[in-house]
Amino acid sequence: MADLRASLLMRRTTPKRLPPRQRSLEKPDMAGSPKSRHLRLQVGRVADRRMFRLALGLAFLAGFIDATGFILLGGIFVASPETFATMFAVNLANGWGRAAQIGLLVIGVVSGAMAGTRIVHRSGRNPRTAVVVIVACLLATAFYLNLSDVVLWPGFLLSAAIGMAHCTLDGSDDLVAQAMSATHQLVRLGEGLADLCLGRKAANMVAPLLFGFAFLGGAVVAALGHFVLASASLGLGTVIAAILIPIALAADRAGSRRA
């Protein structure tokens, strides 16, 4: 009788042994552990740094394309689509030829942005790399056509490359996403200086300065290249875009690990 009572007591106090599959499902979740959170934070910082480097390179490329377009197309800022409406209206007074050329640039920017957005959101593991590769191909084609004395299509391809390159930064924070816009960087810089004058904590002014200087550097390289190489200077844009391909690949891989 005593042995029976001891056996019943052991059954009550001994924890029930779960099947192997159920035991694996009830393991404690380590995703919220400090070590895991620290690892995710490190991966996020690496991804942000690599996206920032890519944004700097794209700002440099935008400055180069803007200055090159201004020289080759006779005063049109290809990388500043916000000026197209004003230039279209002003050139209507001189006839439809110049206005039609600007209209073609608008179509190029819109087409490039459409294609770039589709690639970024549907191209698999390395969408930014794919966009930069296509931008390099567009610039190479524009370079070839320009050497062949084709008038309209090089400008169209430059504007398409700008529209597509903007999509490379899609999904980033607002400061990085607008890295290719010199106007946006000047506005951000002015806002930061205004905060300092009002005694408030200023926003990040280093990034707008870096993006602005990158844009300016690209424009200077384009001007010097045109002075030395004449119409062949557009080939430098293809070289710059090719240099950005491994940078975009590193940003894609860091972003996939972060996800």
Sequence and secondary structure as in RCSB ss.txt:
>XXXX:A:sequence
MADLRASLLMRRTTPKRLPPRQRSLEKPDMAGSPKSRHLRLQVGRVADRRMFRLALGLAFLAGFIDATGFILLGG
IFVASPETFATMFAVNLANGWGRAAQIGLLVIGVVSGAMAGTRIVHRSGRNPRTAVVVIVACLLATAFYLNLSDV
VLWPGFLLSAAIGMAHCTLDGSDDLVAQAMSATHQLVRLGEGLADLCLGRKAANMVAPLLFGFAFLGGAVVAALG
HFVLASASLGLGTVIAAILIPIALAADRAGSRRA
>XXXX:A:secstr
 HHHHHHHHHHHHS     HHHHHHTS   TTSHHHHHHHHHHHHHHHHHHHHHHHHHHHHHHHHHHHHHHHTTS
  TT GGGHHHHHHHHGGG HHHHHHHHHHHHHHHHHHHHHHHHHHHS S HHHHHHHHHHHHHHHHHHHHHTT 
 SHHHHHHHHHHHHHHGGGTTS HHHHTTT HHHHHHHHHHHHHHHHTTS     HHHHHHHHHHHHHHHHHHHH
HHHHGGGGGHHHHHHHHHHHHHHHHHHHHHHHH 
